[in-house]
């Protein structure tokens, strides 16, 4: 699935389209304001004029917040059909930052406002473990490729190539054998190869993947596992270490496989992916269960209230999932992609588009005080910005690129993997998709243009949709393929069942043993204290109660209304003695409860929230 027909996708309505409109209207203007306020542009200006003041910020990777924002802007400043136009100040900001980057770049191509700072005692390339210089380059490349493709603007690409060429000279086949402490540059270099045809960039990406676990990186603060550098990539027993680093590395390795066909990489990627999904991924698609090092935990170590599940890790997991789909054609990778998209990713942004979660727990206790991103003071829930603001610009760029992850065309087959109101053109085949997904399971594809020759359209049937029908006929989970001589006006009608589901968890997953979570379609639901008259910690659920839940439209989304049991008052002792006569889990009362989509929690007062509720014993 790595190569295919030229494809264009335009989102025309529905939830994903609305998200993109919000991105243009609110999130991008907000981010531009925050980036200016934080001093990101001043850090570049002071390289020419140190009198401006000291470097602003704590970290050596703050340039990437500009790069990620530029990548999103490359999609938005001239987006066709944008009803509200370009984001306010977007074009001016884009041009201003590109000009500053060109002025700041060193003669040899190096570019990093932290290490180029005249007051910075550290020298460039002196701390590859924590300096993030190649990570910075990766995001610069991705912004540059987006600008070249979307705007036919080569200014940023020239800057990125100068930096990339320096890296090839310094760390290529005849250079020093090193790796970066934070993977990301690998997939960017492959994309630069795709854009330019220069095989040096593909070779460099392959070298960075192959060198991991070979003793090429000095480990400080955390051991090699944190950096995915304790064993060679192909020998990793499981996804491990810093969650964002892990998923970015895997996505980069998948890109290298897509271009080289290396079967050993694919075998390792499939094994790591399967183990992650089976033992280390939250129900929401979140990745990372430890706050101390933003890391992936042991198998089945998935606490709800201490879930880290960083928003950047959600984006990295989607990048990995999409590449695995491209590599194998398996619909199951897009099932995970979709779960992450509508839950672990979407929850990172407030309903108004101007506040962000850094970490994304599945439970909030009534007395919880720790702020998102471990910030001091301020808002208890989402925040307008962070001292380490990697997530907000990452949300922006991914939101701008949602249409790029709807469909793929190859070998005269159009694969539609993400459902949204859209127009899709694959060569000489054009279709219009109409749906209210994910709120409704009806998806209609209308052919608007078709060749005389036979074509095939493949529709993804999610793993939860075991009773799906296509044109009134039952279809199995995976790909439902229709092959024929399509004509203008032909219609395919897909029906995906949207009954509420009760999910349990693996018996080894101690944190949620004996608990139930509620889902409908691709959405995970949760209950906030505002929507229950009894404390959410005392609510009890049964699978039967979940199946009887009623979906009700509320504003622009669906809530689920059901009846939950209320547990007896808990014992005062933390560890009481129990006897055979006790029957924990029996309700003493019933109350109506409204469940909201998980991605919408935290937009009201900071009260208790739960995804997983205790199970009531059913007689």
C-alpha positions in Angstrom: 0.0 0.0 0.0 3.0 2.3 -0.1 2.4 3.9 -3.4 -0.7 4.7 -5.5 -2.8 6.8 -7.7 -2.8 10.6 -7.3 -5.5 11.3 -4.7 -7.3 14.4 -3.4 -9.6 14.5 -0.5 -11.7 17.5 0.7 -13.6 17.4 3.9 -16.9 19.1 3.2 -18.9 18.8 6.4 -19.4 16.9 9.7 -17.3 16.6 12.8 -13.8 16.5 11.2 -14.7 19.4 9.0 -15.9 21.3 12.0 -12.7 20.6 13.8 -10.8 22.0 10.9 -12.9 25.1 10.9 -12.3 25.6 14.6 -8.6 25.1 14.0 -8.6 28.0 11.5 -11.0 30.2 13.5 -9.6 29.7 17.0 -6.7 27.4 17.6 -4.2 28.8 15.1 -4.8 32.5 16.0 -4.5 31.5 19.6 -1.2 29.7 19.0 0.3 32.6 17.0 -0.5 34.9 20.0 1.0 32.4 22.5 4.2 31.9 20.4 4.8 35.6 20.1 4.1 36.0 23.9 6.5 33.1 24.7 9.4 34.7 22.8 9.9 32.0 20.1 10.3 34.6 17.4 12.6 36.8 19.6 14.9 33.7 20.1 15.6 33.8 16.4 15.8 37.6 16.2 18.4 37.8 19.0 20.9 35.8 17.0 21.4 38.9 14.9 20.8 41.3 17.8 21.7 39.9 21.2 20.6 43.2 22.8 17.0 42.0 22.4 17.4 40.0 25.6 18.1 36.5 26.8 16.9 33.3 25.3 13.3 32.7 26.3 12.3 29.3 27.6 13.9 26.3 29.3 14.2 23.9 26.4 16.4 23.4 23.3 13.5 22.3 21.1 11.3 25.4 21.2 11.9 26.1 17.5 9.8 23.0 16.8 6.7 24.8 18.1 7.2 27.2 15.2 7.9 24.4 12.8 4.8 22.5 13.7 2.7 25.6 13.5 4.1 26.4 10.0 3.3 22.9 8.9 -0.3 23.5 9.8 -0.3 26.9 8.2 0.9 25.5 5.0 -2.4 23.7 4.7 -4.6 26.5 5.9 -3.4 29.8 4.4 -4.6 28.9 1.0 -7.1 26.1 1.6 -9.7 25.8 -1.1 -13.3 26.1 0.0 -12.5 27.4 3.5 -15.7 29.3 4.3 -14.1 31.4 7.0 -10.9 32.1 5.0 -7.3 31.9 6.2 -6.7 32.1 9.9 -6.3 35.6 11.2 -2.7 36.8 10.7 -1.6 33.4 9.4 0.1 34.4 6.1 1.9 37.3 7.8 3.1 35.0 10.6 4.2 32.3 8.1 6.3 34.8 6.0 7.8 36.4 9.1 9.0 33.1 10.6 10.4 31.8 7.3 12.3 35.1 6.9 13.7 34.9 10.4 14.8 31.2 9.9 16.6 32.2 6.7 18.4 35.0 8.5 19.3 32.8 11.5 20.6 29.8 9.7 24.4 29.4 10.0 26.7 29.3 7.0 27.1 25.5 7.2 23.3 25.0 7.4 23.0 24.5 11.1 19.8 26.0 12.7 18.9 26.0 16.3 18.2 29.2 18.3 19.1 27.6 21.6 22.6 26.3 20.6 23.3 29.3 18.4 22.6 31.6 21.2 25.8 33.6 22.0 25.2 33.2 25.7 24.7 29.4 25.5 27.7 27.6 27.0 26.8 24.3 25.3 28.1 23.9 21.8 26.1 22.5 18.8 26.1 18.7 18.7 27.5 18.4 22.2 24.5 16.7 23.8 22.7 14.5 21.3 20.9 12.7 24.1 19.0 15.8 25.2 19.8 18.5 22.7 17.0 17.6 20.3 18.9 19.0 17.3 17.9 16.3 14.9 14.4 16.3 16.4 14.3 20.0 15.5 15.5 19.2 12.0 12.7 16.6 11.6 9.9 19.1 12.3 11.6 21.7 10.1 11.7 19.2 7.2 8.0 18.3 7.7 7.0 22.0 7.7 9.2 22.6 4.6 7.7 19.6 2.6 4.2 20.7 3.5 4.9 24.3 2.3 6.5 23.0 -0.9 3.6 20.7 -1.7 0.7 22.9 -0.6 1.9 26.4 -1.4 4.6 25.7 -4.1 6.8 27.7 -1.7 10.4 26.5 -1.7 11.9 28.9 0.8 11.5 26.7 3.8 12.6 23.6 1.7 15.9 25.3 0.8 16.5 26.0 4.5 15.6 22.5 5.5 17.8 20.9 2.8 20.8 22.9 3.9 20.4 21.6 7.4 19.7 18.1 6.2 22.8 18.1 3.9 24.9 19.1 6.9 23.6 16.1 8.8 24.3 13.8 5.9 27.9 15.1 5.7 28.4 14.9 9.4 26.5 11.7 10.3 26.1 9.8 7.0 27.8 6.7 5.8 31.2 8.2 6.0 30.6 10.3 9.1 30.2 9.8 12.9 27.9 7.0 13.9 25.4 8.7 16.1 21.7 8.8 16.8 19.5 11.5 18.4 18.0 11.1 21.9 14.5 11.9 20.5 13.5 10.1 17.3 11.5 12.1 14.8 14.0 13.0 12.1 13.7 9.5 10.6 10.3 9.8 9.1 11.0 13.4 8.1 14.1 12.4 6.1 12.1 9.7 4.3 9.6 12.4 3.4 12.4 14.7 2.2 13.6 11.9 0.0 10.1 11.4 -1.4 9.9 15.2 -2.2 13.3 15.6 -3.7 14.4 12.2 -4.9 17.7 12.5 -3.1 18.6 9.0 -1.8 21.0 10.4 0.7 18.1 11.4 2.9 16.6 7.9 2.7 20.0 6.4 3.5 20.4 8.7 6.5 17.0 7.7 7.9 17.9 4.0 7.5 21.2 4.6 9.3 19.5 6.3 12.2 17.1 3.4 12.6 19.9 0.8 12.3 22.2 2.5 14.7 19.9 2.4 17.7 20.9 0.1 20.4 24.5 0.0 19.2 26.0 2.0 21.9 26.1 5.2 19.8 24.2 7.4 22.3 25.3 8.5 25.8 22.5 7.8 28.2 22.0 10.3 31.1 19.2 10.9 33.6 17.3 7.8 32.3 18.6 4.4 31.1 18.7 3.2 27.5 15.2 1.9 27.6 13.9 5.4 27.8 15.6 6.3 24.5 14.7 2.9 22.8 18.5 2.5 22.7 19.3 -0.5 24.9 19.0 -3.1 22.1 18.8 -2.8 18.3 15.4 -1.7 17.1 14.6 -5.1 15.5 15.3 -6.8 18.8 13.0 -4.6 21.0 10.9 -7.1 23.0 8.1 -4.6 23.4 7.3 -0.9 23.0 9.1 0.8 25.8 10.5 4.0 27.2 9.3 7.5 26.5 6.0 7.1 24.6 6.4 9.8 22.0 10.0 8.8 21.2 8.9 5.2 20.8 6.0 5.9 18.4 8.0 8.4 16.4 10.8 5.9 16.0 8.4 3.2 14.9 6.7 5.5 12.4 10.1 6.4 11.0 11.1 2.7 10.8 7.8 2.0 9.0 8.7 4.8 6.5 12.1 3.2 5.9 10.4 -0.1 5.3 7.9 1.5 2.9 10.7 2.8 0.7 13.2 0.0 1.0 11.0 -3.1 1.4 13.2 -4.3 4.3 11.2 -7.4 5.6 13.1 -7.5 8.9 11.8 -4.0 9.8 8.2 -4.9 9.0 8.4 -8.1 11.1 9.7 -6.1 14.1 7.0 -3.4 13.6 4.2 -5.9 13.4 5.4 -7.7 16.5 5.8 -4.4 18.5 2.4 -3.1 17.3 0.5 -6.3 18.2 2.1 -6.4 21.6 1.2 -2.7 22.2 -2.4 -3.1 21.2 -2.8 -6.3 23.3 -1.1 -5.1 26.5 -0.1 -1.4 26.6 -2.7 0.8 24.9 -5.5 2.5 26.8 -9.1 1.9 25.8 -9.0 5.5 24.4 -6.0 4.7 22.3 -3.7 6.6 24.7 -0.1 5.5 25.0 2.0 6.0 28.1 1.1 5.2 31.7 3.9 6.8 33.7 4.3 10.5 34.6 7.8 10.2 36.0 9.4 9.7 32.5 6.4 10.1 30.2 6.9 6.5 29.5 5.1 3.3 28.5 4.7 1.0 31.5 4.9 -2.8 31.9 2.4 -4.9 30.1 -1.1 -4.3 31.6 0.2 -1.4 33.6 -2.7 1.0 32.7 -3.9 3.0 35.7 -6.8 5.3 34.9 -6.3 8.3 37.1 -2.5 8.3 36.5 -2.7 7.7 32.7 -0.2 10.0 31.1 -1.3 9.3 27.5 0.4 12.4 26.2 -1.4 14.2 23.3 1.8 14.1 21.3 1.9 10.3 21.8 -1.6 10.0 20.4 -0.4 11.9 17.2 2.7 9.7 17.0 0.5 6.5 17.4 -1.7 7.7 14.5 1.3 8.3 12.4 2.6 4.8 13.1 -0.9 3.3 12.5 -1.3 5.0 9.1 2.1 3.8 7.9 1.4 0.2 9.0 -1.8 0.4 7.0 0.1 1.6 4.0 2.6 -1.2 4.5 0.2 -4.0 4.9 -3.2 -2.9 3.8 -4.8 -4.3 7.0 -7.9 -2.5 8.1 -7.1 -3.3 11.8 -4.5 -0.6 11.9 -7.1 2.0 10.9 -9.4 0.7 13.7 -6.7 1.8 16.1 -6.1 5.0 14.2 -9.8 5.9 14.5 -9.9 5.1 18.2 -7.0 7.4 18.8 -8.4 10.2 16.6 -11.8 10.4 18.3 -10.6 9.9 21.8 -6.9 10.2 22.9 -6.2 12.9 20.3 -9.4 14.8 20.3 -9.6 15.1 24.1 -6.3 17.2 24.0 -8.2 20.3 22.8 -11.0 22.2 24.5 -14.4 22.6 22.8 -13.6 26.3 22.0 -10.1 25.4 20.5 -8.0 27.5 22.8 -7.0 25.3 25.7 -5.1 22.0 25.9 -4.4 18.9 27.8 -0.8 17.7 27.9 -1.7 14.4 29.6 -5.0 12.7 29.3 -6.2 10.6 32.2 -9.3 8.3 32.1 -10.3 9.3 35.6 -10.3 12.5 37.7 -10.8 12.2 41.5 -12.8 14.9 43.3 -9.7 16.2 45.1 -7.3 16.0 42.3 -5.0 19.1 42.2 -2.1 18.3 39.8 -2.2 20.4 36.7 -1.9 19.1 33.2 1.7 19.1 32.0 2.9 19.3 35.7 2.5 23.1 35.5 2.4 25.2 38.7 -0.9 26.9 39.5 -3.5 28.1 37.1 -6.3 26.1 35.5 -7.1 22.7 36.9 -8.0 21.3 33.6 -6.9 22.3 30.1 -4.4 25.2 29.8 -3.9 27.9 27.3 -0.2 27.1 26.8 2.6 25.3 28.5 6.3 25.8 29.5 6.9 22.8 27.3 4.3 23.5 24.6 4.9 20.6 22.3 1.3 19.4 22.2 -0.6 22.5 21.0 1.3 23.0 17.8 1.2 19.3 17.2 -2.6 19.3 17.5 -2.7 22.2 14.9 -0.7 20.4 12.3 -2.5 17.1 12.6 -5.9 18.9 12.5 -4.9 20.6 9.3 -4.0 17.2 7.8 -7.0 15.1 8.7 -8.1 14.9 5.0 -4.8 13.2 4.2 -5.8 10.2 6.3 -9.2 9.5 4.9 -8.4 7.3 1.8 -5.8 5.6 -0.3 -5.9 4.6 -3.9 -3.8 1.8 -5.3 -4.1 -0.9 -8.1 -7.4 0.5 -9.3 -8.9 0.2 -5.7 -10.0 3.2 -3.7 -9.7 2.4 0.0 -11.9 4.6 2.2 -10.8 4.1 5.8 -12.1 7.2 7.6 -15.7 8.2 7.3 -16.6 11.9 7.0 -18.5 14.2 4.6 -15.9 14.4 1.8 -15.2 14.5 -1.9 -12.6 12.0 -2.9 -10.9 11.9 -6.3 -8.6 9.1 -7.2 -7.4 9.5 -10.8 -10.5 9.3 -13.0 -12.8 8.1 -10.2 -14.6 10.6 -8.0 -17.0 9.9 -5.1 -18.9 12.0 -2.7 -19.2 10.7 0.9 -22.2 11.7 2.9 -22.5 10.8 6.6 -23.1 12.0 10.1 -20.4 9.7 11.4 -19.3 9.2 14.2 -22.8 10.0 15.6 -24.6 7.9 13.0 -23.5 4.7 11.2 -25.1 5.4 7.8 -22.5 6.2 5.2 -23.4 6.9 1.5 -21.0 7.0 -1.3 -22.2 8.5 -4.6 -20.1 8.2 -7.7 -19.7 11.6 -9.4 -17.2 10.6 -12.1 -16.0 7.2 -13.3 -13.9 5.7 -16.0 -15.2 3.2 -18.6 -12.9 0.5 -17.0 -13.7 -1.6 -14.0 -12.8 -0.2 -10.6 -13.1 -1.3 -7.0 -14.1 0.6 -3.9 -13.1 -0.8 -0.5 -14.9 0.3 2.6 -13.4 -0.3 6.1 -15.7 -2.3 8.4 -14.5 -1.5 12.0 -13.8 -4.3 14.4 -16.7 -3.3 16.6 -19.2 -3.4 13.6 -19.8 -7.1 13.4 -23.3 -6.6 12.1 -22.5 -4.2 9.3 -24.3 -4.2 6.0 -23.4 -2.9 2.6 -26.3 -2.3 0.2 -28.4 -4.5 2.5 -26.0 -7.4 2.6 -24.0 -8.5 5.6 -20.3 -7.8 5.4 -17.4 -9.0 7.6 -15.0 -6.9 9.6 -12.1 -5.7 7.5 -12.5 -4.5 3.9 -15.8 -4.7 2.1 -14.8 -4.5 -1.6 -17.2 -3.7 -4.5 -15.8 -4.2 -8.0 -17.7 -3.2 -11.1 -17.9 -0.7 -14.0 -19.1 2.3 -11.9 -21.2 5.0 -13.5 -22.0 8.5 -12.5 -24.9 8.4 -10.0 -24.1 4.9 -8.6 -24.6 4.7 -4.9 -23.1 2.5 -2.2 -24.8 2.5 1.2 -23.0 1.3 4.3 -24.7 0.7 7.6 -22.6 0.4 10.7 -24.3 -0.7 13.9 -24.2 2.0 16.6 -25.6 0.2 19.6 -23.9 1.2 22.9 -21.3 -1.4 24.0 -20.1 -2.4 27.5 -16.3 -3.1 27.6 -14.5 -5.0 30.3 -10.7 -5.4 30.6 -8.2 -8.2 30.6 -7.9 -9.9 34.0 -4.3 -8.9 34.3 -5.2 -5.3 34.1 -5.5 -4.7 37.8 -6.6 -1.0 37.6 -9.9 -1.8 35.8 -10.6 -5.3 36.9 -14.3 -5.7 37.6 -15.2 -2.4 35.9 -17.2 -1.5 32.8 -16.6 1.2 30.2 -19.1 2.5 27.7 -18.6 2.9 24.0 -20.7 3.7 20.9 -19.2 3.4 17.5 -15.6 4.7 17.6 -16.3 6.9 20.7 -15.5 6.1 24.3 -17.9 7.7 26.7 -17.4 8.9 30.3 -19.5 10.3 33.1 -18.7 13.7 34.8 -20.0 14.5 38.2 -22.2 17.2 36.7 -24.3 14.5 35.0 -25.0 12.2 38.0 -26.8 12.9 41.2 -24.8 10.3 43.1 -21.0 10.5 43.4 -19.4 9.0 40.3 -17.2 6.8 42.5 -20.3 5.1 43.8 -22.0 4.4 40.5 -22.4 0.8 39.4 -23.0 -0.5 35.9 -24.2 -3.7 34.3 -23.8 -4.7 30.6 -27.6 -4.8 30.4 -27.9 -1.2 31.5 -25.4 -0.2 28.8 -27.2 -2.0 26.1 -30.4 -0.2 27.1 -28.8 3.3 27.0 -30.6 5.9 24.9 -28.6 8.1 22.5 -29.8 11.7 22.6 -28.7 14.7 20.6 -27.3 17.5 22.7 -26.0 20.5 20.9 -23.6 19.2 18.2 -23.0 15.7 19.8 -24.7 12.7 21.2 -24.9 11.8 24.8 -26.0 8.4 26.3 -28.7 8.3 28.9 -28.9 5.2 31.1 -29.7 4.0 34.6 -26.9 3.2 37.0 -26.9 1.6 40.3 -25.6 3.3 43.5 -23.3 1.3 45.8 -23.8 1.2 49.5 -21.7 3.6 51.5 -18.1 2.4 51.5 -16.4 1.2 54.7 -14.4 3.8 56.6 -11.4 1.4 56.7 -9.0 1.5 53.8 -8.5 -2.3 53.9 -11.5 -3.9 55.7 -11.8 -7.6 56.5 -14.4 -9.2 54.2 -16.5 -12.4 54.8 -18.2 -14.9 52.6 -21.6 -13.3 53.5 -20.7 -10.0 51.9 -21.8 -9.4 48.3 -19.9 -6.3 47.1 -21.3 -4.8 43.9 -25.0 -4.9 44.9 -26.9 -1.6 44.4 -29.1 0.0 47.0 -30.6 2.6 44.6 -30.8 3.6 41.0 -30.2 7.0 39.4 -30.3 8.4 35.8 -26.8 9.1 34.4 -25.7 10.9 31.3 -22.5 9.8 29.6 -20.7 12.3 27.4 -18.0 11.6 24.7 -14.7 11.3 26.4 -13.2 13.9 24.1 -15.6 16.5 25.5 -14.9 16.0 29.2 -13.3 18.8 31.1 -15.1 21.7 29.4 -17.1 22.6 32.5 -16.2 22.9 36.2 -13.3 20.7 37.4 -15.2 17.9 39.1 -14.8 14.1 39.2 -14.9 12.0 36.0 -14.7 8.3 35.2 -14.4 6.2 32.0 -14.4 2.9 34.0 -17.2 2.3 36.5 -17.6 -0.6 38.9 -19.7 -3.5 37.8 -23.0 -4.2 39.5 -23.7 -7.9 40.2 -26.5 -9.1 37.9 -28.8 -11.8 39.3 
